[in-house]
Each structure stands twice: as structure tokens, then as C-alpha cells.
């Protein structure tokens, strides 16, 4: 692959970084900036915070988040497969079928052990 194929992506990335930096600098220079003890307090809502800012979450929350990411990534694999589906023919269909069956078995297992229950 030639490196010049990625030149538009690099140019877009450079422009995005430059515009972001410019907006940040301009807002800092031109915008109002009057920090007070109340504004810099946690939550900045004007209310005094009740309890600690860091609360413990149940392990189930993280398990469901990981499952969401897992199945979200599964959906990402469908797009490239769909693009080259005709070139892959029956082998591609069988490979994706095995992929979906394995993930479905995992989902059924998680469902049966109660990992998807939220209390």
C-alpha cells in the first residue's frame, strides 16, 4: 500500500486537531473566566455534595457493560462480512453461522445463570 493513500486521512486529522486547539484557546482567551470556590466545587451545581463522589457499583453493572461491548463488537463484524459476502460464497455463510452460533450460546448461558438480571 502506498503511503499517499492515507494523506487525506492525515490532513483531516491535522485539521481536526488544529480546529480543536484553536477553539480551546479562543474560548479561554475571550470567554468569561471567574472561578469561585462554589464553581470549582464538585458537580458545579451550587449544592454541597452529599456523601463521597466515588460510589461502589455492583459487579453486575460491569458484567452487563462488558456484554454490551462484546455484542456491539459482534455487530461490527457483520459489515465487512456483508460487503464481501458474494466473494466468500458458502464458506463465508458457514463461518459467520458458526460465529453467530457461538455468541448465541454465550448469550443463552449468561441469560440462564442470571447475569442479565438487574436488581
C-alpha positions in Angstrom: 0.0 0.0 0.0 1.2 3.4 -0.9 1.5 5.9 2.0 -0.1 8.7 -0.1 -3.4 6.9 0.1 -3.6 7.9 3.7 -2.7 11.6 3.0 -6.4 12.7 3.1 -6.9 11.0 6.4 -3.8 12.6 7.8 -4.9 16.0 6.5 -8.3 15.6 8.1 -6.8 14.6 11.4 -4.4 17.6 11.3 -7.3 20.0 10.6 -9.4 18.5 13.4 -6.6 18.8 15.9 -5.9 22.4 14.8 -9.6 23.5 14.9 -10.0 21.9 18.4 -6.9 23.6 19.7 -8.0 26.9 18.2 -11.5 26.7 19.7 -10.0 25.8 23.1 -7.5 28.7 23.0 -10.1 31.2 21.8 -12.7 30.3 24.4 -10.1 30.6 27.2 -8.9 34.0 25.9 -12.3 35.5 25.0 -14.7 33.8 27.3 -15.6 34.8 30.9 -13.4 33.0 33.4 -14.2 33.8 37.0 -13.5 30.8 39.2 -15.0 30.8 42.7 -14.9 28.2 45.5 -18.6 27.4 44.7 -18.0 27.0 41.0 -14.9 24.8 41.4 -16.7 22.5 43.9 -17.6 19.0 42.7 -20.7 18.8 40.4 -20.8 22.7 40.0 -24.5 22.6 40.7 -24.4 25.1 43.6 -25.4 22.4 46.1 -23.0 20.9 48.6 -22.3 17.3 47.7 -23.8 14.6 49.9 -21.5 11.6 50.6 -18.4 10.6 48.7 -18.1 11.3 45.0 -16.9 7.8 44.3 -19.6 5.2 44.9 -19.2 1.5 44.5 -21.0 -0.2 41.7 -22.2 -3.8 41.6 -20.1 -6.2 39.7 -23.2 -6.9 37.6 -23.0 -3.4 36.2 -19.6 -4.1 34.8 -20.6 -7.5 33.6 -23.5 -6.1 31.6 -21.2 -3.3 30.3 -18.7 -5.9 29.0 -21.6 -7.9 27.5 -22.8 -4.8 25.7 -19.3 -4.2 24.3 -19.0 -7.8 23.3 -22.2 -7.9 21.3 -21.6 -4.4 19.9 -18.3 -5.7 18.5 -20.2 -8.7 17.1 -22.3 -6.3 15.1 -19.2 -4.5 13.8 -18.1 -7.8 12.3 -21.2 -8.1 10.2 -20.4 -5.1 8.0 -17.2 -6.3 6.4 -18.7 -9.8 6.1 -21.7 -8.3 4.3 -19.5 -6.3 1.9 -17.6 -9.4 0.7 -20.4 -11.9 1.2 -20.7 -12.8 -2.5 -17.0 -13.4 -2.8 -16.9 -15.7 0.2 -19.9 -17.8 -1.0 -20.9 -20.8 1.1 -17.7 -20.7 3.2 -18.4 -17.2 4.3 -22.0 -18.1 5.2 -20.9 -21.1 7.2 -18.1 -19.2 9.0 -20.5 -16.4 10.0 -23.1 -19.0 11.1 -20.5 -20.6 13.4 -19.6 -17.2 14.8 -23.3 -16.3 15.5 -24.0 -19.7 17.0 -21.0 -19.4 19.4 -22.1 -16.0 20.5 -25.7 -17.1 20.8 -24.7 -20.0 23.1 -22.7 -17.5 25.2 -25.8 -15.2 25.5 -28.0 -18.1 26.4 -25.5 -19.2 29.1 -25.4 -15.6 30.5 -29.2 -15.5 30.5 -29.5 -18.8 32.3 -27.0 -18.0 35.1 -28.8 -14.7 35.7 -26.1 -12.4 34.6 -28.6 -10.2 32.8 -30.8 -9.7 35.9 -30.7 -6.2 37.3 -31.7 -5.7 40.9 
